Amino acid sequence: MLTLAAETRPRVLGARSPQAALTHQQIAALAGTSRETCTKVLRDFADQHLIRLARGRITVLDAERLADHAG
């Protein structure tokens, strides 16, 4: 599941964070790459504090910097 961290969530009472239930395999297919490459890139993003990885969950910590990586 992909979510936004509290500091990047909309500040509207009752607003829910965007979420998507995707596996690494599904993310890789969407990106046109292998699951192994997807996992490596996600770990790189986590090392740069752009995302936080937990079992079954990816939390976006810095959406702006992450978007910069996407071009």
N, CA, C and O atoms as a Tripos MOL2 file, in Angstrom:
@<TRIPOS>MOLECULE
protein
  284   283    71     0     0
PROTEIN
NO_CHARGES

@<TRIPOS>ATOM
      1 N           0.8480   -1.1680    0.0000 N.3       1 MET1
      2 CA          0.0000    0.0000    0.0000 C.3       1 MET1
      3 C           0.8950    1.2340    0.0000 C.2       1 MET1
      4 O           1.9090    1.2750    0.6970 O.2       1 MET1
      5 N           0.5190    2.2220   -0.7740 N.am      2 LEU2
      6 CA          1.2580    3.4620   -0.9010 C.3       2 LEU2
      7 C           0.4720    4.5780   -0.2350 C.2       2 LEU2
      8 O          -0.6960    4.7980   -0.5540 O.2       2 LEU2
      9 N           1.1200    5.2920    0.7040 N.am      3 THR3
     10 CA          0.4410    6.3970    1.3910 C.3       3 THR3
     11 C           1.3760    7.5880    1.4910 C.2       3 THR3
     12 O           2.5840    7.4500    1.3010 O.2       3 THR3
     13 N           0.8280    8.7480    1.7880 N.am      4 LEU4
     14 CA          1.6210    9.9410    2.0410 C.3       4 LEU4
     15 C           1.8250   10.0960    3.5340 C.2       4 LEU4
     16 O           0.9220    9.8230    4.3250 O.2       4 LEU4
     17 N           3.0190   10.5370    3.9200 N.am      5 ALA5
     18 CA          3.3080   10.7740    5.3310 C.3       5 ALA5
     19 C           2.4600   11.9300    5.8390 C.2       5 ALA5
     20 O           1.9830   12.7480    5.0520 O.2       5 ALA5
     21 N           2.2730   12.0010    7.1450 N.am      6 ALA6
     22 CA          1.4170   13.0150    7.7660 C.3       6 ALA6
     23 C           1.8070   14.4280    7.3620 C.2       6 ALA6
     24 O           0.9350   15.2700    7.1500 O.2       6 ALA6
     25 N           3.1040   14.7030    7.2510 N.am      7 GLU7
     26 CA          3.5250   16.0610    6.9470 C.3       7 GLU7
     27 C           3.2190   16.4650    5.5070 C.2       7 GLU7
     28 O           3.2900   17.6520    5.1870 O.2       7 GLU7
     29 N           2.8840   15.5250    4.6320 N.am      8 THR8
     30 CA          2.5590   15.8600    3.2480 C.3       8 THR8
     31 C           1.0870   15.6550    2.9310 C.2       8 THR8
     32 O           0.6560   15.9150    1.8080 O.2       8 THR8
     33 N           0.3050   15.1900    3.9080 N.am      9 ARG9
     34 CA         -1.1200   14.9550    3.6920 C.3       9 ARG9
     35 C          -1.8950   16.2610    3.6340 C.2       9 ARG9
     36 O          -1.4730   17.2670    4.2030 O.2       9 ARG9
     37 N          -3.0230   16.2420    2.9500 N.am     10 PRO10
     38 CA         -3.8770   17.4270    2.9590 C.3      10 PRO10
     39 C          -4.3010   17.7500    4.3890 C.2      10 PRO10
     40 O          -4.5580   16.8410    5.1780 O.2      10 PRO10
     41 N          -4.3740   19.0130    4.7210 N.am     11 ARG11
     42 CA         -4.7060   19.4450    6.0720 C.3      11 ARG11
     43 C          -6.1980   19.7210    6.2180 C.2      11 ARG11
     44 O          -6.5860   20.6640    6.9070 O.2      11 ARG11
     45 N          -7.0250   18.9240    5.5890 N.am     12 VAL12
     46 CA         -8.4670   19.0820    5.6530 C.3      12 VAL12
     47 C          -9.0180   18.0390    6.6180 C.2      12 VAL12
     48 O          -8.7190   16.8510    6.4980 O.2      12 VAL12
     49 N          -9.8130   18.4870    7.5610 N.am     13 LEU13
     50 CA        -10.3930   17.5870    8.5440 C.3      13 LEU13
     51 C         -11.1570   16.4780    7.8370 C.2      13 LEU13
     52 O         -12.0220   16.7500    7.0040 O.2      13 LEU13
     53 N         -10.8470   15.2520    8.1590 N.am     14 GLY14
     54 CA        -11.5210   14.1080    7.5710 C.3      14 GLY14
     55 C         -10.9550   13.6620    6.2330 C.2      14 GLY14
     56 O         -11.4230   12.6750    5.6660 O.2      14 GLY14
     57 N          -9.9450   14.3780    5.7130 N.am     15 ALA15
     58 CA         -9.3580   13.9880    4.4260 C.3      15 ALA15
     59 C          -8.5390   12.7230    4.5990 C.2      15 ALA15
     60 O          -7.8370   12.5570    5.5970 O.2      15 ALA15
     61 N          -8.6300   11.8520    3.6420 N.am     16 ARG16
     62 CA         -7.8510   10.6120    3.6760 C.3      16 ARG16
     63 C          -6.6370   10.7510    2.7770 C.2      16 ARG16
     64 O          -6.6830   11.4370    1.7560 O.2      16 ARG16
     65 N          -5.5590   10.1000    3.1600 N.am     17 SER17
     66 CA         -4.3610   10.0910    2.3330 C.3      17 SER17
     67 C          -4.6000    9.2330    1.1040 C.2      17 SER17
     68 O          -5.3040    8.2260    1.1700 O.2      17 SER17
     69 N          -4.0100    9.6360   -0.0290 N.am     18 PRO18
     70 CA         -4.1150    8.7770   -1.2110 C.3      18 PRO18
     71 C          -3.4600    7.4350   -0.9310 C.2      18 PRO18
     72 O          -2.3840    7.3800   -0.3350 O.2      18 PRO18
     73 N          -4.0910    6.3690   -1.3490 N.am     19 GLN19
     74 CA         -3.5480    5.0310   -1.1380 C.3      19 GLN19
     75 C          -3.7310    4.2000   -2.3910 C.2      19 GLN19
     76 O          -4.6890    4.3870   -3.1410 O.2      19 GLN19
     77 N          -2.8040    3.2810   -2.6110 N.am     20 ALA20
     78 CA         -2.9090    2.3430   -3.7190 C.3      20 ALA20
     79 C          -2.3230    1.0230   -3.2580 C.2      20 ALA20
     80 O          -1.2140    0.9880   -2.7240 O.2      20 ALA20
     81 N          -3.0470   -0.0510   -3.4540 N.am     21 ALA21
     82 CA         -2.5650   -1.3850   -3.0740 C.3      21 ALA21
     83 C          -1.8840   -2.0130   -4.2860 C.2      21 ALA21
     84 O          -2.5460   -2.5240   -5.1890 O.2      21 ALA21
     85 N          -0.5450   -1.9680   -4.2920 N.am     22 LEU22
     86 CA          0.2450   -2.5160   -5.3900 C.3      22 LEU22
     87 C           1.4100   -3.3230   -4.8390 C.2      22 LEU22
     88 O           2.0090   -2.9500   -3.8300 O.2      22 LEU22
     89 N           1.7270   -4.4220   -5.4960 N.am     23 THR23
     90 CA          2.9180   -5.2000   -5.1390 C.3      23 THR23
     91 C           4.1190   -4.6150   -5.8780 C.2      23 THR23
     92 O           3.9570   -3.8080   -6.7930 O.2      23 THR23
     93 N           5.3290   -5.0240   -5.4770 N.am     24 HIS24
     94 CA          6.5300   -4.6120   -6.2030 C.3      24 HIS24
     95 C           6.4230   -5.0600   -7.6550 C.2      24 HIS24
     96 O           6.8250   -4.3290   -8.5610 O.2      24 HIS24
     97 N           5.8900   -6.2440   -7.8810 N.am     25 GLN25
     98 CA          5.7390   -6.7640   -9.2470 C.3      25 GLN25
     99 C           4.8200   -5.8580  -10.0630 C.2      25 GLN25
    100 O           5.1040   -5.5740  -11.2260 O.2      25 GLN25
    101 N           3.7320   -5.4080   -9.4680 N.am     26 GLN26
    102 CA          2.7960   -4.5340  -10.1710 C.3      26 GLN26
    103 C           3.4140   -3.1630  -10.4380 C.2      26 GLN26
    104 O           3.2330   -2.5990  -11.5170 O.2      26 GLN26
    105 N           4.1400   -2.6270   -9.4600 N.am     27 ILE27
    106 CA          4.8220   -1.3470   -9.6560 C.3      27 ILE27
    107 C           5.8430   -1.4830  -10.7780 C.2      27 ILE27
    108 O           5.9460   -0.6060  -11.6350 O.2      27 ILE27
    109 N           6.5910   -2.5730  -10.7750 N.am     28 ALA28
    110 CA          7.5890   -2.8170  -11.8160 C.3      28 ALA28
    111 C           6.9330   -2.8940  -13.1930 C.2      28 ALA28
    112 O           7.4470   -2.3270  -14.1570 O.2      28 ALA28
    113 N           5.8180   -3.5820  -13.2880 N.am     29 ALA29
    114 CA          5.1150   -3.6970  -14.5730 C.3      29 ALA29
    115 C           4.6490   -2.3270  -15.0570 C.2      29 ALA29
    116 O           4.7520   -2.0230  -16.2460 O.2      29 ALA29
    117 N           4.1410   -1.5020  -14.1510 N.am     30 LEU30
    118 CA          3.7120   -0.1500  -14.5230 C.3      30 LEU30
    119 C           4.8890    0.6960  -15.0010 C.2      30 LEU30
    120 O           4.7370    1.5340  -15.8900 O.2      30 LEU30
    121 N           6.0620    0.4730  -14.4070 N.am     31 ALA31
    122 CA          7.2580    1.2410  -14.7540 C.3      31 ALA31
    123 C           8.0180    0.6260  -15.9240 C.2      31 ALA31
    124 O           8.9660    1.2270  -16.4310 O.2      31 ALA31
    125 N           7.6110   -0.5660  -16.3560 N.am     32 GLY32
    126 CA          8.2870   -1.2250  -17.4690 C.3      32 GLY32
    127 C           9.6640   -1.7420  -17.1070 C.2      32 GLY32
    128 O          10.5930   -1.6630  -17.9110 O.2      32 GLY32
    129 N           9.8020   -2.2750  -15.8950 N.am     33 THR33
    130 CA         11.0870   -2.7770  -15.4270 C.3      33 THR33
    131 C          10.8730   -4.0990  -14.6840 C.2      33 THR33
    132 O           9.7510   -4.5990  -14.6140 O.2      33 THR33
    133 N          11.9360   -4.6530  -14.1380 N.am     34 SER34
    134 CA         11.8310   -5.9090  -13.3950 C.3      34 SER34
    135 C          11.4980   -5.6430  -11.9280 C.2      34 SER34
    136 O          11.6930   -4.5350  -11.4280 O.2      34 SER34
    137 N          10.9900   -6.6780  -11.2420 N.am     35 ARG35
    138 CA         10.7000   -6.5490   -9.8190 C.3      35 ARG35
    139 C          11.9820   -6.2450   -9.0500 C.2      35 ARG35
    140 O          11.9690   -5.4570   -8.1050 O.2      35 ARG35
    141 N          13.0880   -6.8690   -9.4530 N.am     36 GLU36
    142 CA         14.3610   -6.6610   -8.7760 C.3      36 GLU36
    143 C          14.8110   -5.2060   -8.8870 C.2      36 GLU36
    144 O          15.2760   -4.6210   -7.9090 O.2      36 GLU36
    145 N          14.6730   -4.6220  -10.0820 N.am     37 THR37
    146 CA         15.0430   -3.2210  -10.2810 C.3      37 THR37
    147 C          14.1280   -2.3140   -9.4730 C.2      37 THR37
    148 O          14.5880   -1.3510   -8.8610 O.2      37 THR37
    149 N          12.8480   -2.6160   -9.4680 N.am     38 CYS38
    150 CA         11.8850   -1.8380   -8.6940 C.3      38 CYS38
    151 C          12.2700   -1.8420   -7.2180 C.2      38 CYS38
    152 O          12.2740   -0.7910   -6.5760 O.2      38 CYS38
    153 N          12.5880   -3.0000   -6.6840 N.am     39 THR39
    154 CA         12.9660   -3.1190   -5.2760 C.3      39 THR39
    155 C          14.2310   -2.3170   -4.9880 C.2      39 THR39
    156 O          14.3150   -1.6470   -3.9580 O.2      39 THR39
    157 N          15.2280   -2.3770   -5.8960 N.am     40 LYS40
    158 CA         16.4650   -1.6140   -5.7120 C.3      40 LYS40
    159 C          16.1820   -0.1150   -5.7000 C.2      40 LYS40
    160 O          16.7030    0.6060   -4.8490 O.2      40 LYS40
    161 N          15.3670    0.3560   -6.6290 N.am     41 VAL41
    162 CA         15.0520    1.7890   -6.6990 C.3      41 VAL41
    163 C          14.2930    2.2220   -5.4500 C.2      41 VAL41
    164 O          14.5650    3.2900   -4.9020 O.2      41 VAL41
    165 N          13.3460    1.4080   -4.9950 N.am     42 LEU42
    166 CA         12.6130    1.7470   -3.7740 C.3      42 LEU42
    167 C          13.5630    1.8440   -2.5820 C.2      42 LEU42
    168 O          13.4340    2.7470   -1.7560 O.2      42 LEU42
    169 N          14.5110    0.9190   -2.4930 N.am     43 ARG43
    170 CA         15.4940    0.9880   -1.4040 C.3      43 ARG43
    171 C          16.3520    2.2510   -1.5090 C.2      43 ARG43
    172 O          16.6560    2.8890   -0.5010 O.2      43 ARG43
    173 N          16.7420    2.6090   -2.7500 N.am     44 ASP44
    174 CA         17.5090    3.8400   -2.9520 C.3      44 ASP44
    175 C          16.7070    5.0530   -2.4920 C.2      44 ASP44
    176 O          17.2450    5.9380   -1.8260 O.2      44 ASP44
    177 N          15.4110    5.0980   -2.8460 N.am     45 PHE45
    178 CA         14.5530    6.1990   -2.4160 C.3      45 PHE45
    179 C          14.4310    6.2310   -0.8910 C.2      45 PHE45
    180 O          14.4020    7.3050   -0.2910 O.2      45 PHE45
    181 N          14.3590    5.0650   -0.2720 N.am     46 ALA46
    182 CA         14.2820    5.0000    1.1930 C.3      46 ALA46
    183 C          15.5830    5.5210    1.8130 C.2      46 ALA46
    184 O          15.5490    6.2400    2.8120 O.2      46 ALA46
    185 N          16.7290    5.1610    1.2210 N.am     47 ASP47
    186 CA         18.0140    5.6440    1.7230 C.3      47 ASP47
    187 C          18.1330    7.1640    1.6280 C.2      47 ASP47
    188 O          18.8380    7.7890    2.4210 O.2      47 ASP47
    189 N          17.4340    7.7590    0.6460 N.am     48 GLN48
    190 CA         17.4440    9.2100    0.4540 C.3      48 GLN48
    191 C          16.3300    9.8950    1.2530 C.2      48 GLN48
    192 O          16.1320   11.1050    1.1390 O.2      48 GLN48
    193 N          15.6060    9.1140    2.0610 N.am     49 HIS49
    194 CA         14.5100    9.6180    2.9040 C.3      49 HIS49
    195 C          13.3710   10.2330    2.0860 C.2      49 HIS49
    196 O          12.7000   11.1630    2.5340 O.2      49 HIS49
    197 N          13.1660    9.6990    0.8840 N.am     50 LEU50
    198 CA         12.0370   10.1210    0.0570 C.3      50 LEU50
    199 C          10.7980    9.3070    0.3890 C.2      50 LEU50
    200 O           9.6720    9.7980    0.3060 O.2      50 LEU50
    201 N          11.0260    8.0500    0.7700 N.am     51 ILE51
    202 CA          9.9460    7.1380    1.1340 C.3      51 ILE51
    203 C          10.3630    6.3470    2.3620 C.2      51 ILE51
    204 O          11.5410    6.3040    2.7190 O.2      51 ILE51
    205 N           9.3840    5.7240    3.0020 N.am     52 ARG52
    206 CA          9.6550    4.7840    4.1000 C.3      52 ARG52
    207 C           9.0390    3.4580    3.6800 C.2      52 ARG52
    208 O           7.8750    3.4000    3.2830 O.2      52 ARG52
    209 N           9.8340    2.3920    3.7710 N.am     53 LEU53
    210 CA          9.3620    1.0570    3.4190 C.3      53 LEU53
    211 C           9.0470    0.2680    4.6790 C.2      53 LEU53
    212 O           9.8340    0.2490    5.6260 O.2      53 LEU53
    213 N           7.9130   -0.3700    4.6820 N.am     54 ALA54
    214 CA          7.5260   -1.2840    5.7480 C.3      54 ALA54
    215 C           6.8000   -2.4380    5.0740 C.2      54 ALA54
    216 O           6.3720   -2.3150    3.9260 O.2      54 ALA54
    217 N           6.6610   -3.5360    5.7620 N.am     55 ARG55
    218 CA          6.0170   -4.6970    5.1450 C.3      55 ARG55
    219 C           4.6240   -4.3200    4.6380 C.2      55 ARG55
    220 O           3.7430   -3.9410    5.4100 O.2      55 ARG55
    221 N           4.4530   -4.4330    3.3240 N.am     56 GLY56
    222 CA          3.1650   -4.1620    2.7220 C.3      56 GLY56
    223 C           2.7990   -2.6950    2.6140 C.2      56 GLY56
    224 O           1.6480   -2.3640    2.3290 O.2      56 GLY56
    225 N           3.7710   -1.8020    2.8410 N.am     57 ARG57
    226 CA          3.4430   -0.3720    2.8330 C.3      57 ARG57
    227 C           4.6480    0.4510    2.3760 C.2      57 ARG57
    228 O           5.7820    0.2080    2.7890 O.2      57 ARG57
    229 N           4.3730    1.4160    1.5250 N.am     58 ILE58
    230 CA          5.3610    2.4200    1.1240 C.3      58 ILE58
    231 C           4.7480    3.7640    1.4970 C.2      58 ILE58
    232 O           3.6540    4.0960    1.0420 O.2      58 ILE58
    233 N           5.4450    4.5340    2.3200 N.am     59 THR59
    234 CA          4.9610    5.8450    2.7230 C.3      59 THR59
    235 C           5.8230    6.9030    2.0550 C.2      59 THR59
    236 O           7.0450    6.8930    2.2000 O.2      59 THR59
    237 N           5.1930    7.8180    1.3230 N.am     60 VAL60
    238 CA          5.9100    8.9080    0.6750 C.3      60 VAL60
    239 C           6.1970    9.9710    1.7290 C.2      60 VAL60
    240 O           5.2780   10.5240    2.3330 O.2      60 VAL60
    241 N           7.4860   10.2520    1.9450 N.am     61 LEU61
    242 CA          7.9050   11.2190    2.9470 C.3      61 LEU61
    243 C           8.1290   12.5980    2.3490 C.2      61 LEU61
    244 O           7.8690   13.6080    3.0020 O.2      61 LEU61
    245 N           8.6090   12.6490    1.1170 N.am     62 ASP62
    246 CA          8.9100   13.9250    0.4700 C.3      62 ASP62
    247 C           8.4250   13.8670   -0.9730 C.2      62 ASP62
    248 O           9.1890   13.5600   -1.8880 O.2      62 ASP62
    249 N           7.1490   14.1640   -1.1590 N.am     63 ALA63
    250 CA          6.5240   14.0550   -2.4760 C.3      63 ALA63
    251 C           7.1800   14.9700   -3.5080 C.2      63 ALA63
    252 O           7.3220   14.5930   -4.6710 O.2      63 ALA63
    253 N           7.5780   16.1650   -3.0880 N.am     64 GLU64
    254 CA          8.1850   17.1100   -4.0300 C.3      64 GLU64
    255 C           9.5170   16.6010   -4.5660 C.2      64 GLU64
    256 O           9.7470   16.6240   -5.7750 O.2      64 GLU64
    257 N          10.3910   16.1440   -3.6840 N.am     65 ARG65
    258 CA         11.6880   15.6100   -4.1290 C.3      65 ARG65
    259 C          11.4950   14.3270   -4.9260 C.2      65 ARG65
    260 O          12.2280   14.0810   -5.8840 O.2      65 ARG65
    261 N          10.5290   13.5110   -4.5480 N.am     66 LEU66
    262 CA         10.2540   12.2810   -5.2820 C.3      66 LEU66
    263 C           9.7850   12.6200   -6.7050 C.2      66 LEU66
    264 O          10.1870   11.9580   -7.6620 O.2      66 LEU66
    265 N           8.9520   13.6300   -6.8420 N.am     67 ALA67
    266 CA          8.4990   14.0660   -8.1690 C.3      67 ALA67
    267 C           9.6660   14.6030   -8.9870 C.2      67 ALA67
    268 O           9.7060   14.4050  -10.2010 O.2      67 ALA67
    269 N          10.6190   15.2790   -8.3440 N.am     68 ASP68
    270 CA         11.8030   15.7570   -9.0490 C.3      68 ASP68
    271 C          12.5940   14.5990   -9.6590 C.2      68 ASP68
    272 O          13.1330   14.7250  -10.7590 O.2      68 ASP68
    273 N          12.6640   13.4760   -8.9490 N.am     69 HIS69
    274 CA         13.3510   12.2850   -9.4710 C.3      69 HIS69
    275 C          12.6300   11.7270  -10.6960 C.2      69 HIS69
    276 O          13.2540   11.1370  -11.5780 O.2      69 HIS69
    277 N          11.3370   11.9150  -10.7390 N.am     70 ALA70
    278 CA         10.5540   11.3910  -11.8650 C.3      70 ALA70
    279 C          10.7180   12.2480  -13.1100 C.2      70 ALA70
    280 O          10.3820   11.8240  -14.2160 O.2      70 ALA70
    281 N          11.2370   13.4580  -12.9210 N.am     71 GLY71
    282 CA         11.4690   14.3330  -14.0670 C.3      71 GLY71
    283 C          10.2720   15.1560  -14.3190 C.2      71 GLY71
    284 O          10.2620   15.9640  -15.2470 O.2      71 GLY71
@<TRIPOS>BOND
     1     1     2 1
     2     2     3 1
     3     3     4 2
     4     3     5 am
     5     5     6 1
     6     6     7 1
     7     7     8 2
     8     7     9 am
     9     9    10 1
    10    10    11 1
    11    11    12 2
    12    11    13 am
    13    13    14 1
    14    14    15 1
    15    15    16 2
    16    15    17 am
    17    17    18 1
    18    18    19 1
    19    19    20 2
    20    19    21 am
    21    21    22 1
    22    22    23 1
    23    23    24 2
    24    23    25 am
    25    25    26 1
    26    26    27 1
    27    27    28 2
    28    27    29 am
    29    29    30 1
    30    30    31 1
    31    31    32 2
    32    31    33 am
    33    33    34 1
    34    34    35 1
    35    35    36 2
    36    35    37 am
    37    37    38 1
    38    38    39 1
    39    39    40 2
    40    39    41 am
    41    41    42 1
    42    42    43 1
    43    43    44 2
    44    43    45 am
    45    45    46 1
    46    46    47 1
    47    47    48 2
    48    47    49 am
    49    49    50 1
    50    50    51 1
    51    51    52 2
    52    51    53 am
    53    53    54 1
    54    54    55 1
    55    55    56 2
    56    55    57 am
    57    57    58 1
    58    58    59 1
    59    59    60 2
    60    59    61 am
    61    61    62 1
    62    62    63 1
    63    63    64 2
    64    63    65 am
    65    65    66 1
    66    66    67 1
    67    67    68 2
    68    67    69 am
    69    69    70 1
    70    70    71 1
    71    71    72 2
    72    71    73 am
    73    73    74 1
    74    74    75 1
    75    75    76 2
    76    75    77 am
    77    77    78 1
    78    78    79 1
    79    79    80 2
    80    79    81 am
    81    81    82 1
    82    82    83 1
    83    83    84 2
    84    83    85 am
    85    85    86 1
    86    86    87 1
    87    87    88 2
    88    87    89 am
    89    89    90 1
    90    90    91 1
    91    91    92 2
    92    91    93 am
    93    93    94 1
    94    94    95 1
    95    95    96 2
    96    95    97 am
    97    97    98 1
    98    98    99 1
    99    99   100 2
   100    99   101 am
   101   101   102 1
   102   102   103 1
   103   103   104 2
   104   103   105 am
   105   105   106 1
   106   106   107 1
   107   107   108 2
   108   107   109 am
   109   109   110 1
   110   110   111 1
   111   111   112 2
   112   111   113 am
   113   113   114 1
   114   114   115 1
   115   115   116 2
   116   115   117 am
   117   117   118 1
   118   118   119 1
   119   119   120 2
   120   119   121 am
   121   121   122 1
   122   122   123 1
   123   123   124 2
   124   123   125 am
   125   125   126 1
   126   126   127 1
   127   127   128 2
   128   127   129 am
   129   129   130 1
   130   130   131 1
   131   131   132 2
   132   131   133 am
   133   133   134 1
   134   134   135 1
   135   135   136 2
   136   135   137 am
   137   137   138 1
   138   138   139 1
   139   139   140 2
   140   139   141 am
   141   141   142 1
   142   142   143 1
   143   143   144 2
   144   143   145 am
   145   145   146 1
   146   146   147 1
   147   147   148 2
   148   147   149 am
   149   149   150 1
   150   150   151 1
   151   151   152 2
   152   151   153 am
   153   153   154 1
   154   154   155 1
   155   155   156 2
   156   155   157 am
   157   157   158 1
   158   158   159 1
   159   159   160 2
   160   159   161 am
   161   161   162 1
   162   162   163 1
   163   163   164 2
   164   163   165 am
   165   165   166 1
   166   166   167 1
   167   167   168 2
   168   167   169 am
   169   169   170 1
   170   170   171 1
   171   171   172 2
   172   171   173 am
   173   173   174 1
   174   174   175 1
   175   175   176 2
   176   175   177 am
   177   177   178 1
   178   178   179 1
   179   179   180 2
   180   179   181 am
   181   181   182 1
   182   182   183 1
   183   183   184 2
   184   183   185 am
   185   185   186 1
   186   186   187 1
   187   187   188 2
   188   187   189 am
   189   189   190 1
   190   190   191 1
   191   191   192 2
   192   191   193 am
   193   193   194 1
   194   194   195 1
   195   195   196 2
   196   195   197 am
   197   197   198 1
   198   198   199 1
   199   199   200 2
   200   199   201 am
   201   201   202 1
   202   202   203 1
   203   203   204 2
   204   203   205 am
   205   205   206 1
   206   206   207 1
   207   207   208 2
   208   207   209 am
   209   209   210 1
   210   210   211 1
   211   211   212 2
   212   211   213 am
   213   213   214 1
   214   214   215 1
   215   215   216 2
   216   215   217 am
   217   217   218 1
   218   218   219 1
   219   219   220 2
   220   219   221 am
   221   221   222 1
   222   222   223 1
   223   223   224 2
   224   223   225 am
   225   225   226 1
   226   226   227 1
   227   227   228 2
   228   227   229 am
   229   229   230 1
   230   230   231 1
   231   231   232 2
   232   231   233 am
   233   233   234 1
   234   234   235 1
   235   235   236 2
   236   235   237 am
   237   237   238 1
   238   238   239 1
   239   239   240 2
   240   239   241 am
   241   241   242 1
   242   242   243 1
   243   243   244 2
   244   243   245 am
   245   245   246 1
   246   246   247 1
   247   247   248 2
   248   247   249 am
   249   249   250 1
   250   250   251 1
   251   251   252 2
   252   251   253 am
   253   253   254 1
   254   254   255 1
   255   255   256 2
   256   255   257 am
   257   257   258 1
   258   258   259 1
   259   259   260 2
   260   259   261 am
   261   261   262 1
   262   262   263 1
   263   263   264 2
   264   263   265 am
   265   265   266 1
   266   266   267 1
   267   267   268 2
   268   267   269 am
   269   269   270 1
   270   270   271 1
   271   271   272 2
   272   271   273 am
   273   273   274 1
   274   274   275 1
   275   275   276 2
   276   275   277 am
   277   277   278 1
   278   278   279 1
   279   279   280 2
   280   279   281 am
   281   281   282 1
   282   282   283 1
   283   283   284 2
@<TRIPOS>SUBSTRUCTURE
     1 MET1         2 RESIDUE 1 A MET
     2 LEU2         6 RESIDUE 1 A LEU
     3 THR3        10 RESIDUE 1 A THR
     4 LEU4        14 RESIDUE 1 A LEU
     5 ALA5        18 RESIDUE 1 A ALA
     6 ALA6        22 RESIDUE 1 A ALA
     7 GLU7        26 RESIDUE 1 A GLU
     8 THR8        30 RESIDUE 1 A THR
     9 ARG9        34 RESIDUE 1 A ARG
    10 PRO10       38 RESIDUE 1 A PRO
    11 ARG11       42 RESIDUE 1 A ARG
    12 VAL12       46 RESIDUE 1 A VAL
    13 LEU13       50 RESIDUE 1 A LEU
    14 GLY14       54 RESIDUE 1 A GLY
    15 ALA15       58 RESIDUE 1 A ALA
    16 ARG16       62 RESIDUE 1 A ARG
    17 SER17       66 RESIDUE 1 A SER
    18 PRO18       70 RESIDUE 1 A PRO
    19 GLN19       74 RESIDUE 1 A GLN
    20 ALA20       78 RESIDUE 1 A ALA
    21 ALA21       82 RESIDUE 1 A ALA
    22 LEU22       86 RESIDUE 1 A LEU
    23 THR23       90 RESIDUE 1 A THR
    24 HIS24       94 RESIDUE 1 A HIS
    25 GLN25       98 RESIDUE 1 A GLN
    26 GLN26      102 RESIDUE 1 A GLN
    27 ILE27      106 RESIDUE 1 A ILE
    28 ALA28      110 RESIDUE 1 A ALA
    29 ALA29      114 RESIDUE 1 A ALA
    30 LEU30      118 RESIDUE 1 A LEU
    31 ALA31      122 RESIDUE 1 A ALA
    32 GLY32      126 RESIDUE 1 A GLY
    33 THR33      130 RESIDUE 1 A THR
    34 SER34      134 RESIDUE 1 A SER
    35 ARG35      138 RESIDUE 1 A ARG
    36 GLU36      142 RESIDUE 1 A GLU
    37 THR37      146 RESIDUE 1 A THR
    38 CYS38      150 RESIDUE 1 A CYS
    39 THR39      154 RESIDUE 1 A THR
    40 LYS40      158 RESIDUE 1 A LYS
    41 VAL41      162 RESIDUE 1 A VAL
    42 LEU42      166 RESIDUE 1 A LEU
    43 ARG43      170 RESIDUE 1 A ARG
    44 ASP44      174 RESIDUE 1 A ASP
    45 PHE45      178 RESIDUE 1 A PHE
    46 ALA46      182 RESIDUE 1 A ALA
    47 ASP47      186 RESIDUE 1 A ASP
    48 GLN48      190 RESIDUE 1 A GLN
    49 HIS49      194 RESIDUE 1 A HIS
    50 LEU50      198 RESIDUE 1 A LEU
    51 ILE51      202 RESIDUE 1 A ILE
    52 ARG52      206 RESIDUE 1 A ARG
    53 LEU53      210 RESIDUE 1 A LEU
    54 ALA54      214 RESIDUE 1 A ALA
    55 ARG55      218 RESIDUE 1 A ARG
    56 GLY56      222 RESIDUE 1 A GLY
    57 ARG57      226 RESIDUE 1 A ARG
    58 ILE58      230 RESIDUE 1 A ILE
    59 THR59      234 RESIDUE 1 A THR
    60 VAL60      238 RESIDUE 1 A VAL
    61 LEU61      242 RESIDUE 1 A LEU
    62 ASP62      246 RESIDUE 1 A ASP
    63 ALA63      250 RESIDUE 1 A ALA
    64 GLU64      254 RESIDUE 1 A GLU
    65 ARG65      258 RESIDUE 1 A ARG
    66 LEU66      262 RESIDUE 1 A LEU
    67 ALA67      266 RESIDUE 1 A ALA
    68 ASP68      270 RESIDUE 1 A ASP
    69 HIS69      274 RESIDUE 1 A HIS
    70 ALA70      278 RESIDUE 1 A ALA
    71 GLY71      282 RESIDUE 1 A GLY
